[in-house]
Amino acid sequence: MTYIIEIKPSAAKQIRKLPQNVQEQIALTINNLAIEPRPNGVKKLSNSDLYRVRTGNYRIIYQIQDNVLLITVVPVGHRTDVYS
């Protein structure tokens, strides 16, 4: 089963502001989430239905809706800024 990836406009804007090589790494990670939404190293955020996956010093925060096979990327950012 392949999940559909939805990227919120605010997350897309955050990705566009990053350096090109980081954008490529993040795009690869997001595309892999369609195949495996809970890869090794994924962490469920406490008190939330959100998950976090690491890509270098950057974090991708996303929501999984298993009933409709949908992954929604919420924020993307540097590890020091993304949780605030």
Jmol script that loads the backbone (N, CA, C; Angstrom):
load data "model"
ATOM      1  N   MET A   1       0.838  -1.183   0.000  1.00  0.00           N
ATOM      2  CA  MET A   1       0.000   0.000   0.000  1.00  0.00           C
ATOM      3  C   MET A   1       0.884   1.247   0.000  1.00  0.00           C
ATOM      4  N   THR A   2       0.553   2.153  -0.845  1.00  0.00           N
ATOM      5  CA  THR A   2       1.278   3.421  -0.926  1.00  0.00           C
ATOM      6  C   THR A   2       0.392   4.534  -0.388  1.00  0.00           C
ATOM      7  N   TYR A   3       0.959   5.340   0.459  1.00  0.00           N
ATOM      8  CA  TYR A   3       0.246   6.470   1.040  1.00  0.00           C
ATOM      9  C   TYR A   3       0.350   7.684   0.123  1.00  0.00           C
ATOM     10  N   ILE A   4      -0.635   8.545   0.196  1.00  0.00           N
ATOM     11  CA  ILE A   4      -0.612   9.821  -0.513  1.00  0.00           C
ATOM     12  C   ILE A   4       0.072  10.829   0.402  1.00  0.00           C
ATOM     13  N   ILE A   5       0.953  11.632  -0.153  1.00  0.00           N
ATOM     14  CA  ILE A   5       1.668  12.650   0.618  1.00  0.00           C
ATOM     15  C   ILE A   5       1.030  14.005   0.344  1.00  0.00           C
ATOM     16  N   GLU A   6       0.665  14.688   1.414  1.00  0.00           N
ATOM     17  CA  GLU A   6       0.144  16.056   1.318  1.00  0.00           C
ATOM     18  C   GLU A   6       1.082  16.949   2.120  1.00  0.00           C
ATOM     19  N   ILE A   7       1.559  18.013   1.501  1.00  0.00           N
ATOM     20  CA  ILE A   7       2.448  18.950   2.177  1.00  0.00           C
ATOM     21  C   ILE A   7       1.699  20.260   2.364  1.00  0.00           C
ATOM     22  N   LYS A   8       1.545  20.665   3.618  1.00  0.00           N
ATOM     23  CA  LYS A   8       0.863  21.932   3.904  1.00  0.00           C
ATOM     24  C   LYS A   8       1.633  23.082   3.239  1.00  0.00           C
ATOM     25  N   PRO A   9       0.936  24.122   2.784  1.00  0.00           N
ATOM     26  CA  PRO A   9       1.615  25.259   2.139  1.00  0.00           C
ATOM     27  C   PRO A   9       2.708  25.875   3.010  1.00  0.00           C
ATOM     28  N   SER A  10       2.481  25.938   4.310  1.00  0.00           N
ATOM     29  CA  SER A  10       3.502  26.506   5.195  1.00  0.00           C
ATOM     30  C   SER A  10       4.752  25.628   5.220  1.00  0.00           C
ATOM     31  N   ALA A  11       4.587  24.307   5.185  1.00  0.00           N
ATOM     32  CA  ALA A  11       5.735  23.398   5.160  1.00  0.00           C
ATOM     33  C   ALA A  11       6.473  23.506   3.827  1.00  0.00           C
ATOM     34  N   ALA A  12       5.727  23.640   2.730  1.00  0.00           N
ATOM     35  CA  ALA A  12       6.358  23.797   1.416  1.00  0.00           C
ATOM     36  C   ALA A  12       7.196  25.073   1.372  1.00  0.00           C
ATOM     37  N   LYS A  13       6.687  26.125   1.981  1.00  0.00           N
ATOM     38  CA  LYS A  13       7.419  27.394   2.035  1.00  0.00           C
ATOM     39  C   LYS A  13       8.694  27.233   2.857  1.00  0.00           C
ATOM     40  N   GLN A  14       8.614  26.507   3.967  1.00  0.00           N
ATOM     41  CA  GLN A  14       9.792  26.262   4.790  1.00  0.00           C
ATOM     42  C   GLN A  14      10.841  25.474   4.019  1.00  0.00           C
ATOM     43  N   ILE A  15      10.406  24.495   3.249  1.00  0.00           N
ATOM     44  CA  ILE A  15      11.335  23.675   2.463  1.00  0.00           C
ATOM     45  C   ILE A  15      12.020  24.519   1.401  1.00  0.00           C
ATOM     46  N   ARG A  16      11.269  25.384   0.729  1.00  0.00           N
ATOM     47  CA  ARG A  16      11.843  26.220  -0.333  1.00  0.00           C
ATOM     48  C   ARG A  16      12.929  27.161   0.189  1.00  0.00           C
ATOM     49  N   LYS A  17      12.882  27.521   1.454  1.00  0.00           N
ATOM     50  CA  LYS A  17      13.873  28.434   2.034  1.00  0.00           C
ATOM     51  C   LYS A  17      15.196  27.738   2.362  1.00  0.00           C
ATOM     52  N   LEU A  18      15.214  26.416   2.331  1.00  0.00           N
ATOM     53  CA  LEU A  18      16.402  25.664   2.708  1.00  0.00           C
ATOM     54  C   LEU A  18      17.383  25.554   1.540  1.00  0.00           C
ATOM     55  N   PRO A  19      18.662  25.267   1.824  1.00  0.00           N
ATOM     56  CA  PRO A  19      19.637  25.055   0.752  1.00  0.00           C
ATOM     57  C   PRO A  19      19.221  23.889  -0.159  1.00  0.00           C
ATOM     58  N   GLN A  20      19.646  23.924  -1.396  1.00  0.00           N
ATOM     59  CA  GLN A  20      19.231  22.943  -2.401  1.00  0.00           C
ATOM     60  C   GLN A  20      19.544  21.506  -1.969  1.00  0.00           C
ATOM     61  N   ASN A  21      20.736  21.263  -1.425  1.00  0.00           N
ATOM     62  CA  ASN A  21      21.081  19.887  -1.044  1.00  0.00           C
ATOM     63  C   ASN A  21      20.197  19.379   0.098  1.00  0.00           C
ATOM     64  N   VAL A  22      19.811  20.258   1.011  1.00  0.00           N
ATOM     65  CA  VAL A  22      18.908  19.871   2.099  1.00  0.00           C
ATOM     66  C   VAL A  22      17.507  19.612   1.546  1.00  0.00           C
ATOM     67  N   GLN A  23      17.068  20.439   0.592  1.00  0.00           N
ATOM     68  CA  GLN A  23      15.756  20.227  -0.037  1.00  0.00           C
ATOM     69  C   GLN A  23      15.696  18.846  -0.675  1.00  0.00           C
ATOM     70  N   GLU A  24      16.768  18.438  -1.335  1.00  0.00           N
ATOM     71  CA  GLU A  24      16.788  17.125  -1.997  1.00  0.00           C
ATOM     72  C   GLU A  24      16.717  15.994  -0.979  1.00  0.00           C
ATOM     73  N   GLN A  25      17.447  16.129   0.143  1.00  0.00           N
ATOM     74  CA  GLN A  25      17.398  15.109   1.188  1.00  0.00           C
ATOM     75  C   GLN A  25      16.001  15.004   1.788  1.00  0.00           C
ATOM     76  N   ILE A  26      15.381  16.154   2.033  1.00  0.00           N
ATOM     77  CA  ILE A  26      14.040  16.168   2.618  1.00  0.00           C
ATOM     78  C   ILE A  26      13.027  15.576   1.642  1.00  0.00           C
ATOM     79  N   ALA A  27      13.140  15.921   0.362  1.00  0.00           N
ATOM     80  CA  ALA A  27      12.230  15.368  -0.652  1.00  0.00           C
ATOM     81  C   ALA A  27      12.343  13.848  -0.710  1.00  0.00           C
ATOM     82  N   LEU A  28      13.555  13.336  -0.635  1.00  0.00           N
ATOM     83  CA  LEU A  28      13.760  11.889  -0.660  1.00  0.00           C
ATOM     84  C   LEU A  28      13.126  11.232   0.566  1.00  0.00           C
ATOM     85  N   THR A  29      13.318  11.830   1.723  1.00  0.00           N
ATOM     86  CA  THR A  29      12.731  11.283   2.952  1.00  0.00           C
ATOM     87  C   THR A  29      11.212  11.305   2.894  1.00  0.00           C
ATOM     88  N   ILE A  30      10.639  12.423   2.430  1.00  0.00           N
ATOM     89  CA  ILE A  30       9.181  12.530   2.333  1.00  0.00           C
ATOM     90  C   ILE A  30       8.635  11.504   1.345  1.00  0.00           C
ATOM     91  N   ASN A  31       9.297  11.329   0.210  1.00  0.00           N
ATOM     92  CA  ASN A  31       8.842  10.343  -0.773  1.00  0.00           C
ATOM     93  C   ASN A  31       8.907   8.924  -0.209  1.00  0.00           C
ATOM     94  N   ASN A  32       9.913   8.643   0.609  1.00  0.00           N
ATOM     95  CA  ASN A  32      10.016   7.315   1.223  1.00  0.00           C
ATOM     96  C   ASN A  32       8.911   7.070   2.242  1.00  0.00           C
ATOM     97  N   LEU A  33       8.370   8.142   2.826  1.00  0.00           N
ATOM     98  CA  LEU A  33       7.267   7.984   3.780  1.00  0.00           C
ATOM     99  C   LEU A  33       6.023   7.408   3.109  1.00  0.00           C
ATOM    100  N   ALA A  34       5.860   7.632   1.825  1.00  0.00           N
ATOM    101  CA  ALA A  34       4.709   7.089   1.103  1.00  0.00           C
ATOM    102  C   ALA A  34       4.735   5.560   1.104  1.00  0.00           C
ATOM    103  N   ILE A  35       5.943   5.003   1.116  1.00  0.00           N
ATOM    104  CA  ILE A  35       6.088   3.549   1.108  1.00  0.00           C
ATOM    105  C   ILE A  35       6.101   2.997   2.532  1.00  0.00           C
ATOM    106  N   GLU A  36       6.842   3.652   3.413  1.00  0.00           N
ATOM    107  CA  GLU A  36       6.963   3.225   4.807  1.00  0.00           C
ATOM    108  C   GLU A  36       6.726   4.423   5.719  1.00  0.00           C
ATOM    109  N   PRO A  37       5.486   4.621   6.186  1.00  0.00           N
ATOM    110  CA  PRO A  37       5.170   5.809   6.988  1.00  0.00           C
ATOM    111  C   PRO A  37       5.797   5.809   8.385  1.00  0.00           C
ATOM    112  N   ARG A  38       6.240   4.656   8.848  1.00  0.00           N
ATOM    113  CA  ARG A  38       6.886   4.573  10.156  1.00  0.00           C
ATOM    114  C   ARG A  38       8.257   3.910  10.009  1.00  0.00           C
ATOM    115  N   PRO A  39       9.213   4.614   9.376  1.00  0.00           N
ATOM    116  CA  PRO A  39      10.536   4.024   9.146  1.00  0.00           C
ATOM    117  C   PRO A  39      11.341   3.925  10.439  1.00  0.00           C
ATOM    118  N   ASN A  40      12.479   3.250  10.382  1.00  0.00           N
ATOM    119  CA  ASN A  40      13.375   3.191  11.535  1.00  0.00           C
ATOM    120  C   ASN A  40      13.765   4.609  11.932  1.00  0.00           C
ATOM    121  N   GLY A  41      13.749   4.878  13.218  1.00  0.00           N
ATOM    122  CA  GLY A  41      14.124   6.194  13.713  1.00  0.00           C
ATOM    123  C   GLY A  41      12.966   7.161  13.867  1.00  0.00           C
ATOM    124  N   VAL A  42      11.768   6.773  13.444  1.00  0.00           N
ATOM    125  CA  VAL A  42      10.614   7.657  13.599  1.00  0.00           C
ATOM    126  C   VAL A  42      10.237   7.715  15.069  1.00  0.00           C
ATOM    127  N   LYS A  43       9.738   8.861  15.489  1.00  0.00           N
ATOM    128  CA  LYS A  43       9.330   9.028  16.877  1.00  0.00           C
ATOM    129  C   LYS A  43       7.951   9.666  16.913  1.00  0.00           C
ATOM    130  N   LYS A  44       7.061   9.090  17.717  1.00  0.00           N
ATOM    131  CA  LYS A  44       5.742   9.692  17.917  1.00  0.00           C
ATOM    132  C   LYS A  44       5.893  10.784  18.962  1.00  0.00           C
ATOM    133  N   LEU A  45       5.408  11.970  18.653  1.00  0.00           N
ATOM    134  CA  LEU A  45       5.522  13.085  19.580  1.00  0.00           C
ATOM    135  C   LEU A  45       4.524  12.914  20.719  1.00  0.00           C
ATOM    136  N   SER A  46       4.949  13.230  21.920  1.00  0.00           N
ATOM    137  CA  SER A  46       4.093  13.041  23.088  1.00  0.00           C
ATOM    138  C   SER A  46       2.919  14.012  23.056  1.00  0.00           C
ATOM    139  N   ASN A  47       1.802  13.556  23.589  1.00  0.00           N
ATOM    140  CA  ASN A  47       0.563  14.349  23.666  1.00  0.00           C
ATOM    141  C   ASN A  47       0.094  14.841  22.302  1.00  0.00           C
ATOM    142  N   SER A  48       0.320  14.053  21.274  1.00  0.00           N
ATOM    143  CA  SER A  48      -0.031  14.478  19.927  1.00  0.00           C
ATOM    144  C   SER A  48      -0.196  13.259  19.035  1.00  0.00           C
ATOM    145  N   ASP A  49      -0.830  13.442  17.886  1.00  0.00           N
ATOM    146  CA  ASP A  49      -0.919  12.363  16.900  1.00  0.00           C
ATOM    147  C   ASP A  49       0.098  12.574  15.787  1.00  0.00           C
ATOM    148  N   LEU A  50       1.133  13.362  16.059  1.00  0.00           N
ATOM    149  CA  LEU A  50       2.163  13.679  15.073  1.00  0.00           C
ATOM    150  C   LEU A  50       3.392  12.791  15.260  1.00  0.00           C
ATOM    151  N   TYR A  51       4.109  12.606  14.154  1.00  0.00           N
ATOM    152  CA  TYR A  51       5.343  11.844  14.153  1.00  0.00           C
ATOM    153  C   TYR A  51       6.471  12.739  13.675  1.00  0.00           C
ATOM    154  N   ARG A  52       7.707  12.338  14.032  1.00  0.00           N
ATOM    155  CA  ARG A  52       8.876  13.099  13.631  1.00  0.00           C
ATOM    156  C   ARG A  52       9.903  12.155  13.035  1.00  0.00           C
ATOM    157  N   VAL A  53      10.468  12.565  11.908  1.00  0.00           N
ATOM    158  CA  VAL A  53      11.565  11.813  11.314  1.00  0.00           C
ATOM    159  C   VAL A  53      12.718  12.785  11.081  1.00  0.00           C
ATOM    160  N   ARG A  54      13.935  12.297  11.302  1.00  0.00           N
ATOM    161  CA  ARG A  54      15.126  13.135  11.176  1.00  0.00           C
ATOM    162  C   ARG A  54      15.735  13.015   9.792  1.00  0.00           C
ATOM    163  N   THR A  55      16.241  14.137   9.299  1.00  0.00           N
ATOM    164  CA  THR A  55      17.027  14.187   8.068  1.00  0.00           C
ATOM    165  C   THR A  55      18.195  15.123   8.350  1.00  0.00           C
ATOM    166  N   GLY A  56      19.310  14.565   8.786  1.00  0.00           N
ATOM    167  CA  GLY A  56      20.437  15.399   9.189  1.00  0.00           C
ATOM    168  C   GLY A  56      20.044  16.241  10.388  1.00  0.00           C
ATOM    169  N   ASN A  57      20.269  17.551  10.299  1.00  0.00           N
ATOM    170  CA  ASN A  57      19.895  18.466  11.375  1.00  0.00           C
ATOM    171  C   ASN A  57      18.472  18.985  11.230  1.00  0.00           C
ATOM    172  N   TYR A  58      17.729  18.460  10.287  1.00  0.00           N
ATOM    173  CA  TYR A  58      16.369  18.923  10.028  1.00  0.00           C
ATOM    174  C   TYR A  58      15.364  17.857  10.445  1.00  0.00           C
ATOM    175  N   ARG A  59      14.173  18.322  10.767  1.00  0.00           N
ATOM    176  CA  ARG A  59      13.109  17.429  11.204  1.00  0.00           C
ATOM    177  C   ARG A  59      11.879  17.630  10.335  1.00  0.00           C
ATOM    178  N   ILE A  60      11.214  16.524  10.031  1.00  0.00           N
ATOM    179  CA  ILE A  60       9.959  16.549   9.291  1.00  0.00           C
ATOM    180  C   ILE A  60       8.888  16.065  10.258  1.00  0.00           C
ATOM    181  N   ILE A  61       7.917  16.924  10.523  1.00  0.00           N
ATOM    182  CA  ILE A  61       6.815  16.579  11.415  1.00  0.00           C
ATOM    183  C   ILE A  61       5.605  16.263  10.534  1.00  0.00           C
ATOM    184  N   TYR A  62       4.970  15.126  10.787  1.00  0.00           N
ATOM    185  CA  TYR A  62       3.861  14.718   9.925  1.00  0.00           C
ATOM    186  C   TYR A  62       2.817  13.936  10.697  1.00  0.00           C
ATOM    187  N   GLN A  63       1.656  13.838  10.078  1.00  0.00           N
ATOM    188  CA  GLN A  63       0.517  13.116  10.634  1.00  0.00           C
ATOM    189  C   GLN A  63       0.187  11.962   9.706  1.00  0.00           C
ATOM    190  N   ILE A  64      -0.132  10.821  10.271  1.00  0.00           N
ATOM    191  CA  ILE A  64      -0.498   9.643   9.487  1.00  0.00           C
ATOM    192  C   ILE A  64      -1.976   9.362   9.685  1.00  0.00           C
ATOM    193  N   GLN A  65      -2.681   9.208   8.568  1.00  0.00           N
ATOM    194  CA  GLN A  65      -4.089   8.799   8.611  1.00  0.00           C
ATOM    195  C   GLN A  65      -4.178   7.450   7.900  1.00  0.00           C
ATOM    196  N   ASP A  66      -4.076   6.383   8.679  1.00  0.00           N
ATOM    197  CA  ASP A  66      -4.049   5.038   8.111  1.00  0.00           C
ATOM    198  C   ASP A  66      -5.345   4.656   7.412  1.00  0.00           C
ATOM    199  N   ASN A  67      -6.465   5.171   7.896  1.00  0.00           N
ATOM    200  CA  ASN A  67      -7.762   4.779   7.317  1.00  0.00           C
ATOM    201  C   ASN A  67      -7.943   5.279   5.887  1.00  0.00           C
ATOM    202  N   VAL A  68      -7.273   6.373   5.504  1.00  0.00           N
ATOM    203  CA  VAL A  68      -7.387   6.891   4.135  1.00  0.00           C
ATOM    204  C   VAL A  68      -6.045   6.901   3.417  1.00  0.00           C
ATOM    205  N   LEU A  69      -5.023   6.268   4.018  1.00  0.00           N
ATOM    206  CA  LEU A  69      -3.678   6.187   3.440  1.00  0.00           C
ATOM    207  C   LEU A  69      -3.141   7.571   3.068  1.00  0.00           C
ATOM    208  N   LEU A  70      -3.137   8.473   4.037  1.00  0.00           N
ATOM    209  CA  LEU A  70      -2.713   9.851   3.811  1.00  0.00           C
ATOM    210  C   LEU A  70      -1.674  10.253   4.844  1.00  0.00           C
ATOM    211  N   ILE A  71      -0.600  10.892   4.382  1.00  0.00           N
ATOM    212  CA  ILE A  71       0.411  11.475   5.256  1.00  0.00           C
ATOM    213  C   ILE A  71       0.410  12.970   4.996  1.00  0.00           C
ATOM    214  N   THR A  72       0.260  13.756   6.054  1.00  0.00           N
ATOM    215  CA  THR A  72       0.247  15.213   5.944  1.00  0.00           C
ATOM    216  C   THR A  72       1.495  15.767   6.617  1.00  0.00           C
ATOM    217  N   VAL A  73       2.351  16.411   5.828  1.00  0.00           N
ATOM    218  CA  VAL A  73       3.558  17.036   6.368  1.00  0.00           C
ATOM    219  C   VAL A  73       3.159  18.403   6.887  1.00  0.00           C
ATOM    220  N   VAL A  74       3.412  18.634   8.177  1.00  0.00           N
ATOM    221  CA  VAL A  74       2.983  19.877   8.811  1.00  0.00           C
ATOM    222  C   VAL A  74       4.132  20.882   8.788  1.00  0.00           C
ATOM    223  N   PRO A  75       5.082  20.868   9.748  1.00  0.00           N
ATOM    224  CA  PRO A  75       6.235  21.753   9.591  1.00  0.00           C
ATOM    225  C   PRO A  75       7.489  20.972   9.228  1.00  0.00           C
ATOM    226  N   VAL A  76       8.435  21.661   8.641  1.00  0.00           N
ATOM    227  CA  VAL A  76       9.767  21.138   8.340  1.00  0.00           C
ATOM    228  C   VAL A  76      10.734  22.231   8.749  1.00  0.00           C
ATOM    229  N   GLY A  77      11.775  21.853   9.467  1.00  0.00           N
ATOM    230  CA  GLY A  77      12.729  22.873   9.856  1.00  0.00           C
ATOM    231  C   GLY A  77      13.925  22.334  10.598  1.00  0.00           C
ATOM    232  N   HIS A  78      14.832  23.233  10.950  1.00  0.00           N
ATOM    233  CA  HIS A  78      16.015  22.865  11.698  1.00  0.00           C
ATOM    234  C   HIS A  78      15.604  22.357  13.063  1.00  0.00           C
ATOM    235  N   ARG A  79      16.366  21.436  13.591  1.00  0.00           N
ATOM    236  CA  ARG A  79      16.002  20.774  14.849  1.00  0.00           C
ATOM    237  C   ARG A  79      15.836  21.735  16.016  1.00  0.00           C
ATOM    238  N   THR A  80      16.501  22.891  15.976  1.00  0.00           N
ATOM    239  CA  THR A  80      16.381  23.844  17.072  1.00  0.00           C
ATOM    240  C   THR A  80      15.131  24.705  16.966  1.00  0.00           C
ATOM    241  N   ASP A  81      14.520  24.768  15.787  1.00  0.00           N
ATOM    242  CA  ASP A  81      13.388  25.676  15.561  1.00  0.00           C
ATOM    243  C   ASP A  81      12.050  24.983  15.340  1.00  0.00           C
ATOM    244  N   VAL A  82      12.054  23.741  14.904  1.00  0.00           N
ATOM    245  CA  VAL A  82      10.835  23.117  14.403  1.00  0.00           C
ATOM    246  C   VAL A  82       9.807  22.809  15.495  1.00  0.00           C
ATOM    247  N   TYR A  83      10.229  22.644  16.739  1.00  0.00           N
ATOM    248  CA  TYR A  83       9.302  22.262  17.799  1.00  0.00           C
ATOM    249  C   TYR A  83       8.625  23.456  18.464  1.00  0.00           C
ATOM    250  N   SER A  84       9.085  24.659  18.189  1.00  0.00           N
ATOM    251  CA  SER A  84       8.515  25.827  18.863  1.00  0.00           C
ATOM    252  C   SER A  84       7.285  26.363  18.167  1.00  0.00           C
TER     253      SER A  84
END
end "model"
wireframe off; spacefill off
backbone 0.3
color backbone group
